[in-house]
Each structure stands twice: as C-alpha cells, then as structure tokens.
Amino acid sequence: MTSPFRSKSLCIAAAIGLISPSVLFAQASGSAPAGAQGSTSGTSSAATTAQQLAEDDREFVEKAASAGLAEVQMGQLASKSAASSQVKQFAERMVKDHGTANSQLQQIVSDTGMELPKQPDDKHQDKLKDLQKHSGQKFDREYMELMVKEHEKDIEIFEKYAKDSKHAGLKSFAEKNLPILREHLDLAKKNERALKD
C-alpha cells in the first residue's frame, strides 16, 4: 500500500514536471505505465484488429483476391500473346475489371488489418505456367477455355457469399461484381465458340 508521505511526494513531483501523470497513476494503481509493457502489446492489438473479419469472410477475400490476381496476370499475358483481336480485347477487359475489383476489395478490408495476397495461389500459378507454353491459335483456345472455367467458379463463390454473408461491405462487393462476372462469362463463351468454328 502506498504511504501518505509517498503519495504526497509523487503528487508534488508530478505537479512540477519531474514525472509524468501516467507514472503517478501507475504507482498508485500498481500497474505499469502505458507503453512500458513491452513490444507484445502492439502485436496483440494488431492481431485483434485483423480478427474483425469472420473466418468465412477471410476465406472469401482470399479466394476472390487470388482469382482476381490470376485473371489480371493471365489477361496481361493474353493481351501480348493472343492471335485473335477479339481475345486480346477480352484480355484487356480482364486486366481492367479484375484490377479494379481487387482495388475495391483492398479498400473494404483495409481497416481490418488484413492484407490481400500479393500473388495468386499455387493452383492459379500452375494454370498460368501451363498457359505460357502455348502460342497462336492454340493459346487463344486454351486461354478462353480457362476463362470460361474460372468465371464459372468465380460466379459460384460470389453467389454463395452474396447470399450468406453478414459483412455489409463484402456482401455489397459480391453483389455489385456478380453482373460483371456474368458478363465476362458470356463473353468468354462467345469467344470460345468463335474459335471452334
């Protein structure tokens, strides 16, 4: 227990600026002053912030971001490597639309402490490597077939999330991007059919 004499001395010292009020309070309460508990306090605070997203929200963000990154990188490849002008136009649209979507996604999760992946997941990277092996019309056919499959998966993920999510910002993101993904799928199927004719 702090003696009356010690408390009085501390108050006088605080008043004339020899010690900070936070130290005075810590002495009186028996706790360490703020910022004096070691570097772990900042880490635990960041971890708590990052956990604001529920597990299903984090899973959706990671899947959407990884797929978006892959479609941007595949689009960049196709805009240079495709033989067909229609395929190149489609690829440029993928770079623009999925790049925009990933920027929107980053803004939504920015206050949660979660960062989007910097690269597509391993499965998407393998698909990109396979695509790089082709050229000319073979490349065009492989790319458009892949875009049909990828957008079918994207739509399935976005539809389920838009229906079930309780996170307002991410739910709105999924709902707004669904029509764009469906348009991408229609274009991909159209291009795929044209390459088979």
C-alpha positions, -999 to 999 in steps of 0.1 A, spaced: 0 0 0 13 35 -9 21 56 22 5 91 26 40 106 26 50 88 -7 17 97 -24 22 134 -14 58 133 -28 46 118 -60 19 144 -65 43 172 -59 68 157 -83 41 153 -110 30 189 -104 65 203 -111 70 181 -141 96 157 -127 75 127 -136 45 122 -159 10 118 -146 8 83 -162 37 72 -140 19 87 -109 -13 68 -118 7 36 -124 24 39 -90 -10 44 -73 -27 15 -91 2 -9 -90 2 -13 -128 29 -5 -154 26 28 -173 12 27 -208 38 17 -234 60 1 -207 47 -34 -211 70 -45 -239 65 -48 -276 40 -76 -274 11 -52 -267 13 -37 -302 13 -72 -317 -17 -84 -298 -36 -52 -308 -29 -58 -345 -39 -94 -341 -72 -84 -325 -79 -59 -353 -72 -85 -380 -97 -108 -364 -126 -84 -370 -133 -105 -402 -150 -138 -396 -134 -169 -410 -158 -172 -439 -152 -135 -447 -114 -140 -447 -118 -171 -469 -139 -152 -494 -115 -123 -496 -85 -147 -501 -103 -166 -529 -116 -135 -546 -83 -117 -545 -63 -148 -557 -87 -154 -586 -86 -117 -594 -48 -115 -594 -47 -146 -616 -71 -132 -642 -52 -99 -643 -19 -118 -649 -34 -142 -675 -50 -112 -692 -17 -94 -694 -2 -124 -710 -30 -128 -734 -30 -92 -744 5 -98 -757 3 -134 -768 -31 -139 -783 -35 -142 -821 -71 -131 -822 -80 -94 -818 -112 -104 -800 -93 -124 -775 -69 -95 -769 -98 -72 -763 -113 -96 -738 -79 -100 -721 -76 -62 -718 -110 -61 -702 -100 -87 -677 -69 -67 -666 -91 -36 -662 -121 -51 -644 -103 -75 -621 -77 -49 -613 -105 -25 -603 -122 -52 -582 -91 -61 -563 -86 -24 -555 -121 -22 -542 -116 -53 -521 -84 -39 -506 -102 -7 -496 -130 -27 -479 -106 -48 -457 -81 -20 -451 -94 -12 -416 -94 -48 -405 -56 -53 -407 -60 -80 -434 -38 -76 -465 -46 -92 -498 -23 -118 -513 4 -104 -535 4 -134 -558 -23 -159 -570 -24 -192 -551 -4 -222 -563 -33 -236 -584 -37 -204 -604 1 -200 -608 3 -235 -622 -25 -226 -647 -6 -195 -657 26 -215 -663 6 -240 -685 -8 -212 -705 27 -198 -711 36 -229 -730 12 -222 -759 11 -197 -787 -10 -186 -816 -45 -201 -820 -37 -228 -796 -30 -202 -769 -63 -184 -778 -83 -217 -774 -66 -226 -741 -70 -191 -727 -107 -188 -735 -114 -223 -722 -97 -214 -690 -116 -181 -687 -149 -200 -690 -140 -224 -662 -125 -197 -640 -155 -174 -643 -180 -202 -636 -161 -209 -604 -160 -171 -595 -197 -168 -600 -204 -198 -578 -182 -183 -550 -197 -148 -553 -233 -160 -555 -229 -181 -523 -212 -153 -505 -236 -126 -516 -265 -148 -503 -250 -159 -469 -226 -131 -458 -233 -109 -429 -205 -85 -436 -222 -55 -452 -192 -42 -472 -181 -75 -486 -217 -86 -493 -222 -54 -513 -189 -60 -531 -200 -95 -541 -234 -83 -553 -220 -55 -574 -194 -77 -591 -217 -106 -599 -232 -89 -630 -197 -81 -642 -186 -117 -637 -216 -130 -656 -209 -106 -685 -173 -119 -685 -186 -155 -687 -209 -147 -716 -181 -130 -735 -157 -159 -728 -182 -185 -740 -188 -164 -771 -151 -162 -779 -146 -198 -772 -174 -208 -796 -159 -184 -823 -125 -201 -820 -141 -236 -825 -160 -226 -857 
